[in-house]
Amino acid sequence: MFTYERLGVTPVINATCHWTAFGGTVMWPQVVDAVAAARHSCVDMRQLHDRAGEVISGYTRAEASYVVSGCAAGLMAGAAAIMTGDDRRKMQALPHTAGLMKNEFIARRVARARDEHGEYPSWGYAHAVRGAGGVFREVGGPHGATRDELEAAFGAQTAGVYWVSDGAEPGVQLDEVIHVAHARGVPVLVDASNTLPPAENLHAFIELGADLVAFSGGKGLRGPQGSGILTGRADLIRAARLQSAPVQGVGRPLKVSKEEVVGLLTALETWASRDHAADLRDAQRRTNAVVDAANTLPGVRAEHRFPDHLGRPYPTAFIHLDPSSGRTGAQVIERLLEGDPPVATMSFPADPQVVRVDVRILSDDETGQVIARLKEVLAG
């Protein structure tokens, strides 16, 4: 049997919480058991997806749902569905859309990167929409978009609106976006990857009127990292399924295994039945332990940020390094990751002297190891 040790891969304590680069989330024990049990039999995947969609829609309060290989997969399948509808010829044309169908997606201005040649868009997760053949029409600036800017963006080639919503985005808000889009008969696709908790977000976007919403099956749900949910209008879910696994369409790479489908459903059931207030108190207690320990170290000021820097209901430890210490956040992050055990933490682009620590998915023992490594790195 292959293990991380046999492969020469060192396990990491993931104090970034859900960051995919460090393995994502930690699955609930019930999910592990469900995945193991599902491996013993083969099933008709079409029937499994039918039933899984019904179960998921009971939680999201949508007309239909579909399991895909992550939130980005949901965005790609959703964008494809919006552009093609049930038209099989358009489905077969994807990702080539120019001159064949409406292909523009209105979105808030994406981040910009810079190199020696100048500034360029950094599409991030929006690449999923582009992968289906979508073309973006950006609105607004770094501080968000106004309603007037949004309304002016609609045109003859507008297929849909792509909106990242974490409840803290600047400018025009999702409810207005949906109202403006629907007044023009244009559907709205919401990227809700990292919006759980709070628990009500599982159905809040649908209740606002979003046509399609994509969630990660990992992250807050703590299901298989390679799973995700696309939920929303029945006609659009049907169109997404008509060109995704097990069908050979543009969405074929988005397939999930029978084990992952069952694991995701188990994660959803487990997560929905939890005492989320108690989970939050427990995470805040561990965060306070990190903050209290860090504040005993020289040249360090630690604070418990809740909500987090984006306004989400997540407890995070912000560790501020005194510039006179000669240490930067990047140096501390690197040393934490190089030690024994390796600890993964996060930077804060707005301040290079900050190290962010998120211990929500860690045990008390793992949190203790994070504290020990912080002391080791920061005490000198």
C-alpha positions as CSV (number, residue, x, y, z in Angstrom):
1,M,0.0,0.0,0.0
2,F,1.2,3.5,-0.8
3,T,1.4,5.9,2.0
4,Y,2.8,9.5,2.1
5,E,5.9,8.1,3.9
6,R,6.5,5.5,1.3
7,L,6.3,8.1,-1.4
8,G,8.7,10.4,0.5
9,V,5.9,13.0,0.9
10,T,5.8,14.7,4.3
11,P,2.4,15.3,5.8
12,V,1.7,19.0,6.5
13,I,-0.4,20.6,9.3
14,N,-2.7,22.7,7.2
15,A,-3.2,25.9,9.2
16,T,-4.5,27.6,6.0
17,C,-7.8,25.7,6.7
18,H,-9.0,24.6,3.2
19,W,-6.3,25.7,0.8
20,T,-6.1,23.2,-2.0
21,A,-2.3,23.6,-2.4
22,F,-1.9,21.9,0.9
23,G,-4.4,19.1,0.4
24,G,-7.6,21.0,1.1
25,T,-9.9,20.0,3.9
26,V,-10.0,17.0,6.2
27,M,-13.0,14.7,5.5
28,W,-15.4,13.8,8.2
29,P,-14.9,10.2,9.5
30,Q,-18.4,9.4,8.2
31,V,-17.3,10.4,4.7
32,V,-14.3,8.1,4.8
33,D,-16.6,5.2,5.8
34,A,-19.1,6.1,3.0
35,V,-16.4,6.2,0.4
36,A,-15.0,2.9,1.5
37,A,-18.4,1.2,1.4
38,A,-19.3,2.6,-2.0
39,R,-16.3,1.0,-3.6
40,H,-17.7,-2.5,-3.4
41,S,-20.3,-2.1,-6.1
42,C,-20.8,-0.6,-9.5
43,V,-23.9,1.4,-10.3
44,D,-25.5,3.2,-13.3
45,M,-24.0,6.6,-12.9
46,R,-27.0,8.3,-14.5
47,Q,-29.2,6.9,-11.9
48,L,-26.8,7.8,-9.1
49,H,-26.6,11.4,-10.4
50,D,-30.4,11.6,-10.6
51,R,-30.8,10.5,-7.0
52,A,-27.9,12.6,-5.7
53,G,-29.3,15.7,-7.4
54,E,-32.6,15.1,-5.6
55,V,-30.9,14.8,-2.2
56,I,-28.7,17.9,-2.8
57,S,-31.7,20.0,-3.9
58,G,-33.4,19.2,-0.7
59,Y,-30.7,21.2,1.1
60,T,-30.1,23.9,-1.5
61,R,-33.9,24.4,-2.2
62,A,-33.2,24.5,-5.9
63,E,-35.0,22.8,-8.7
64,A,-32.1,20.5,-9.6
65,S,-28.5,19.8,-8.7
66,Y,-25.5,17.9,-10.1
67,V,-22.3,16.6,-8.6
68,V,-19.1,17.6,-10.4
69,S,-15.3,17.6,-9.6
70,G,-15.1,20.8,-7.6
71,C,-16.5,24.3,-7.6
72,A,-14.5,25.3,-10.7
73,A,-16.0,22.3,-12.5
74,G,-19.4,23.6,-11.5
75,L,-18.6,27.0,-13.0
76,M,-17.4,25.4,-16.3
77,A,-20.5,23.2,-16.6
78,G,-22.8,26.0,-15.6
79,A,-21.3,28.4,-18.1
80,A,-21.5,25.8,-20.9
81,A,-25.2,25.2,-20.0
82,I,-26.0,28.9,-20.1
83,M,-24.4,29.3,-23.5
84,T,-25.9,26.2,-25.2
85,G,-29.2,25.5,-23.4
86,D,-30.4,22.2,-24.9
87,D,-28.9,22.9,-28.4
88,R,-26.8,19.8,-29.2
89,R,-25.0,21.5,-32.1
90,K,-23.9,24.3,-29.8
91,M,-22.7,21.7,-27.2
92,Q,-20.6,20.0,-29.8
93,A,-19.0,23.3,-30.9
94,L,-17.7,24.2,-27.4
95,P,-15.3,25.7,-26.5
96,H,-15.5,27.5,-29.8
97,T,-18.3,30.0,-29.4
98,A,-17.4,33.1,-31.5
99,G,-20.1,33.8,-34.0
100,L,-22.0,30.6,-33.0
101,M,-23.8,31.7,-29.8
102,K,-24.0,34.4,-27.1
103,N,-20.8,34.0,-25.2
104,E,-20.2,37.1,-23.0
105,F,-20.3,36.9,-19.2
106,I,-20.5,40.1,-17.3
107,A,-18.3,40.0,-14.2
108,R,-16.7,42.3,-11.6
109,R,-13.2,43.4,-12.7
110,V,-10.8,40.6,-11.9
111,A,-7.4,41.1,-10.2
112,R,-4.5,42.4,-12.2
113,A,-0.9,41.1,-12.2
114,R,2.2,42.8,-13.6
115,D,5.4,41.7,-15.3
116,E,8.1,43.4,-17.3
117,H,5.6,43.9,-20.2
118,G,3.0,45.6,-18.1
119,E,-0.4,44.8,-16.4
120,Y,-2.5,41.8,-17.4
121,P,-5.7,40.1,-16.0
122,S,-5.3,37.4,-13.4
123,W,-8.4,35.3,-14.0
124,G,-8.1,32.9,-11.2
125,Y,-11.2,30.7,-10.9
126,A,-12.9,32.6,-13.7
127,H,-10.7,30.5,-16.0
128,A,-13.4,27.8,-15.6
129,V,-15.9,30.0,-17.5
130,R,-13.3,30.7,-20.1
131,G,-12.6,27.0,-20.5
132,A,-16.2,26.5,-21.6
133,G,-15.7,29.2,-24.2
134,G,-17.0,32.1,-22.3
135,V,-15.7,35.6,-22.9
136,F,-15.7,38.2,-20.1
137,R,-17.0,41.7,-20.1
138,E,-15.6,43.2,-16.9
139,V,-17.3,46.0,-15.0
140,G,-16.1,48.3,-12.3
141,G,-12.7,48.6,-10.7
142,P,-10.8,47.4,-7.6
143,H,-13.4,48.9,-5.4
144,G,-16.3,47.2,-7.1
145,A,-18.9,48.1,-9.7
146,T,-21.9,50.4,-9.6
147,R,-25.3,49.5,-10.7
148,D,-25.0,51.9,-13.6
149,E,-21.8,50.2,-14.7
150,L,-23.5,46.9,-14.5
151,E,-26.5,47.9,-16.5
152,A,-24.3,49.5,-19.3
153,A,-22.5,46.2,-19.8
154,F,-25.4,44.2,-21.2
155,G,-25.4,43.8,-24.9
156,A,-26.4,41.6,-27.8
157,Q,-23.8,38.9,-27.0
158,T,-24.5,38.7,-23.2
159,A,-25.0,35.1,-22.3
160,G,-24.9,35.4,-18.5
161,V,-23.5,37.1,-15.4
162,Y,-20.7,35.5,-13.4
163,W,-20.6,36.7,-9.9
164,V,-18.3,35.8,-7.0
165,S,-20.2,36.3,-3.8
166,D,-18.9,35.9,-0.3
167,G,-21.2,38.5,1.2
168,A,-18.4,41.0,1.5
169,E,-17.8,42.1,-2.1
170,P,-17.7,45.8,-2.7
171,G,-20.1,47.8,-4.8
172,V,-23.3,46.5,-6.3
173,Q,-24.6,43.4,-4.3
174,L,-25.8,40.1,-5.6
175,D,-29.5,40.8,-5.1
176,E,-29.3,43.9,-7.3
177,V,-27.2,42.0,-9.8
178,I,-29.9,39.3,-10.1
179,H,-32.6,41.9,-10.4
180,V,-30.8,43.7,-13.2
181,A,-29.9,40.5,-15.1
182,H,-33.4,39.0,-14.9
183,A,-35.0,42.2,-16.1
184,R,-33.1,41.5,-19.3
185,G,-33.7,37.7,-19.3
186,V,-30.1,36.9,-18.5
187,P,-29.2,34.1,-16.0
188,V,-26.7,34.6,-13.1
189,L,-24.0,32.0,-12.2
190,V,-22.7,32.4,-8.7
191,D,-19.3,31.2,-7.5
192,A,-20.0,30.3,-3.9
193,S,-16.9,28.1,-3.4
194,N,-15.8,29.2,0.0
195,T,-19.1,30.5,1.6
196,L,-19.9,27.7,4.0
197,P,-20.4,28.5,6.9
198,P,-22.7,30.2,7.5
199,A,-25.2,27.3,7.1
200,E,-27.9,29.4,5.4
201,N,-25.6,30.1,2.4
202,L,-26.4,26.6,1.2
203,H,-29.8,27.9,0.1
204,A,-29.5,31.7,0.4
205,F,-28.2,32.4,-3.1
206,I,-31.0,30.3,-4.7
207,E,-33.5,32.1,-2.6
208,L,-32.2,35.4,-3.9
209,G,-32.9,34.2,-7.4
210,A,-29.6,33.0,-8.7
211,D,-30.0,30.7,-11.6
212,L,-27.0,28.5,-10.9
213,V,-24.7,28.3,-7.9
214,A,-21.5,26.4,-7.5
215,F,-20.1,25.1,-4.2
216,S,-16.9,23.2,-3.3
217,G,-17.5,19.8,-1.9
218,G,-14.4,20.1,0.1
219,K,-13.7,23.3,2.1
220,G,-16.6,23.9,4.6
221,L,-18.5,20.8,3.7
222,R,-15.5,18.6,4.4
223,G,-16.3,16.1,1.7
224,P,-14.0,14.7,-1.0
225,Q,-11.7,17.4,-2.1
226,G,-12.3,16.5,-5.8
227,S,-16.1,17.1,-5.5
228,G,-18.4,20.0,-6.0
229,I,-22.0,21.0,-6.4
230,L,-23.8,22.8,-9.2
231,T,-27.4,23.7,-8.2
232,G,-30.2,25.8,-9.6
233,R,-32.7,25.9,-12.5
234,A,-33.7,22.4,-13.8
235,D,-33.3,23.4,-17.4
236,L,-29.8,24.6,-16.9
237,I,-28.8,21.6,-14.8
238,R,-30.2,19.4,-17.5
239,A,-28.1,21.2,-20.1
240,A,-25.0,20.9,-17.9
241,R,-25.5,17.1,-17.6
242,L,-26.1,16.7,-21.3
243,Q,-22.5,17.7,-22.0
244,S,-20.7,16.4,-18.9
245,A,-19.6,13.0,-17.6
246,P,-20.7,10.3,-18.3
247,V,-21.5,12.0,-21.6
248,Q,-18.6,12.9,-23.9
249,G,-19.0,16.7,-24.0
250,V,-16.9,19.7,-23.0
251,G,-17.7,18.7,-19.4
252,R,-16.3,15.2,-19.7
253,P,-13.2,16.1,-17.6
254,L,-15.5,17.2,-14.7
255,K,-16.5,13.6,-13.8
256,V,-16.6,12.3,-10.3
257,S,-16.5,8.7,-9.2
258,K,-19.3,6.8,-7.6
259,E,-17.4,6.9,-4.3
260,E,-17.0,10.7,-4.5
261,V,-20.7,11.2,-5.1
262,V,-21.7,9.1,-2.1
263,G,-18.9,10.8,-0.1
264,L,-20.2,14.3,-1.0
265,L,-23.8,13.4,0.0
266,T,-22.6,12.0,3.3
267,A,-20.6,15.2,3.9
268,L,-23.6,17.3,3.2
269,E,-25.8,15.3,5.5
270,T,-23.1,15.4,8.3
271,W,-22.4,19.1,7.9
272,A,-26.1,20.0,7.8
273,S,-26.8,18.1,11.1
274,R,-24.0,19.7,13.0
275,D,-24.3,22.4,15.7
276,H,-22.6,25.2,13.8
277,A,-22.6,27.6,16.7
278,A,-20.7,25.0,18.8
279,D,-18.3,24.4,15.9
280,L,-17.6,28.1,15.7
281,R,-17.0,28.4,19.5
282,D,-14.6,25.5,19.3
283,A,-12.7,27.1,16.4
284,Q,-12.6,30.5,18.2
285,R,-11.2,28.7,21.3
286,R,-8.3,27.2,19.3
287,T,-7.7,30.5,17.5
288,N,-7.5,32.3,20.9
289,A,-4.9,29.7,22.0
290,V,-2.8,30.6,19.0
291,V,-3.2,34.3,19.6
292,D,-2.4,34.1,23.3
293,A,0.7,32.1,22.7
294,A,2.0,34.4,19.9
295,N,1.5,37.4,22.1
296,T,4.1,36.1,24.5
297,L,6.8,36.2,21.8
298,P,9.2,39.1,21.3
299,G,8.5,41.4,18.3
300,V,5.0,40.0,17.8
301,R,1.5,41.3,18.1
302,A,-1.3,38.9,17.5
303,E,-5.0,39.5,17.1
304,H,-8.1,37.3,16.7
305,R,-9.9,38.5,13.6
306,F,-13.6,37.7,13.5
307,P,-15.1,38.2,11.0
308,D,-12.0,37.7,8.9
309,H,-10.4,40.3,6.7
310,L,-13.1,39.8,4.0
311,G,-16.0,40.0,6.4
312,R,-16.7,36.3,6.5
313,P,-17.7,34.6,9.8
314,Y,-14.3,32.8,10.1
315,P,-12.0,33.1,13.1
316,T,-8.4,33.8,12.0
317,A,-5.2,34.6,13.9
318,F,-3.3,37.6,12.4
319,I,0.3,37.6,13.6
320,H,1.9,41.0,13.1
321,L,5.7,41.0,12.9
322,D,7.7,44.1,14.1
323,P,9.6,45.4,11.1
324,S,12.6,46.1,13.3
325,S,12.9,42.4,13.9
326,G,14.2,41.9,10.4
327,R,11.6,39.2,9.7
328,T,9.0,39.3,7.0
329,G,5.8,37.3,6.8
330,A,7.1,35.4,3.8
331,Q,10.2,34.3,5.7
332,V,8.2,33.1,8.7
333,I,5.8,31.2,6.4
334,E,8.7,29.5,4.7
335,R,10.4,28.5,7.9
336,L,7.1,27.1,9.3
337,L,6.7,25.0,6.2
338,E,10.3,23.8,6.3
339,G,10.3,22.6,9.9
340,D,9.2,19.4,11.7
341,P,6.3,19.1,11.4
342,P,5.7,21.4,8.5
343,V,3.0,23.9,9.1
344,A,1.3,25.7,6.3
345,T,0.1,29.3,7.0
346,M,-1.1,32.2,4.8
347,S,0.3,35.5,3.8
348,F,-1.7,38.8,3.7
349,P,-0.9,40.8,0.6
350,A,-2.0,44.0,2.1
351,D,0.8,43.8,4.7
352,P,4.0,41.7,4.2
353,Q,4.6,41.7,7.9
354,V,1.5,39.5,8.6
355,V,1.2,35.8,8.9
356,R,-2.4,34.4,8.9
357,V,-3.2,31.2,10.8
358,D,-6.6,29.4,10.4
359,V,-7.0,26.4,12.7
360,R,-10.7,25.7,12.1
361,I,-10.2,22.1,10.8
362,L,-7.4,21.2,13.1
363,S,-7.6,19.1,16.3
364,D,-6.4,20.5,19.6
365,D,-3.3,18.4,19.3
366,E,-2.5,19.8,15.8
367,T,-3.2,23.3,17.1
368,G,-0.7,22.7,19.9
369,Q,1.9,21.7,17.3
370,V,1.2,24.9,15.3
371,I,1.8,26.9,18.5
372,A,5.0,25.0,19.2
373,R,6.3,25.7,15.7
374,L,5.4,29.4,15.9
375,K,7.4,29.6,19.2
376,E,10.3,27.8,17.6
377,V,10.4,30.2,14.6
378,L,9.4,33.4,16.3
379,A,11.2,33.2,19.6
380,G,14.7,33.8,18.2
